[in-house]
Amino acid sequence: MTFLSKIVASVCVAAYCLAVAAPSLSPTDRTAQFLESARNNPAALMDFLARMPKGGDLHHHLTGAVYAESYIDYAVADGLCLDRVVATLAPPPCDPAQGKVPAAQALTDFPLRNHVIDAWSIRNFVPAPDDRDVRHHFFATFGKFDPVTNKHWGEMLAEVVHRAGAQHEIYLETMLTPDQGEATKLGRTLGWNEDFAAMRSRLLAGGMAQVVADGRKNLDAGENVMREILGCAKAEPDIGCSVTLRFQNQVLRAYPKEEVFAQMLAGFELASADPRVVAVNLVQSQDEYRALLDFHLHMRMLDYLHGMYPGVHISLHAGELTPGEVKPEELLASHIRESIEVGHAERIGHGLDVLYEADVPGLLAEMAQRHILVEDCLYSHEVVRGMTGSENVLPVYLRAGVPVALATDDEGIVRSELTWYFKRAVEGYRADYPTLKRMVRDSLDHAFVPGASLWVAPENFTMVPACSNQRLETEPQSAACRNFLAGSERARLEWKEETRFSRFEAQF
Ligand SMILES: [Zn+2]
């Protein structure tokens, strides 16, 4: 036996045998070495990342997560018509002479089917005179398939939780409008009042209870159909049934201020009444006119409502503006800082323009110190915004000690899945296994679920004394640990993930 063979062993996982250090290393270190060996072996890398436990997807838009092929099926089921040129949907009757064909034609007419899938996603995007920018093409997709979304939540939820489960995720927070637009209408009807308290009272007295009740009913119906499709009550349920699903009440920030306030209030009321709704989040392109114009007003609304409903979590899209997209004064307006300090965001989505905020080191230090997590939609940033390499800010946050979790944003429109985001982190930013594992653990530690953390010190993932030194089995041996987990949904999720990591790392 040579000296080299004492310290190097060959580890075979699936069809791949790679040289890694001898088994005297910890399972985590051996796994890290395997990943380094797999860097230049695409098949081994993909296999490794596909099977790696991935925690939670914290930034996920339900309508953006469903693939165009599913929306075509829904349009067929609803008997809708399809415009052959612009790929918009319309109610029947169809008129083929005017280019309005039955949606069912997209099942068998392959050129039409391809055209629709391209129009409802960024697949095969090529700039054209009337469709010049991939980002605008991306945002325009939502309006094209919108007529089929609200009626098909059950199928949509089944699709996304199945995909999450298949990729070894255990938690998903998806953004949607539970009331399907009722709050917006109520706000429009009752109008604006500068006095937030008066505005809230007027909405509460004017029908908000019905909005909340209908929102809960819509969620019930969607979840029931989802469970039916996945066979969650059957002996062999779909893998999606094992994913813990929670909802964020999205607020369309580009709408008039009275409608934005009404949507926010609906979100805070609903989250107070229904534990499945865990947070409020502002969506739509941040450079839209009203989103920019009313940004400070929106933050003050959140400040007020946070005071009224302190138990409701807030995550905000912040820092989606990039240089040249808006006036420099708008870029430098400290959107991220204000989202945190005034809007009370506990997590921010995207965070791309952090380098253009005032006092970047101070902001990063504050985020690290206050544990403000960045939901980094890495792959989406690259393909929708062309941000690659040094433009992408993942290393900036990681280096500053800011918690980060990889998230998909709109996996259907972007034609992706979470595993690819991990692949980009490894290939594009040389993320190593400890970094990936840290991001996975942070995703669950910042999930909006109740209860104490499994980590007494999340900075270095030191486990609470009750559970440290326990074997990582589904049912911990010590009563103290079992009691601790029984009292905390967050810790149960985190423990579940640690047992999965233990099984994953034992293979290397
Ligand atoms: Zn988003």
Residues whose N, C-alpha, C, O or C-beta is under 5 A from the ligand:
A	BS01	ZN	D409
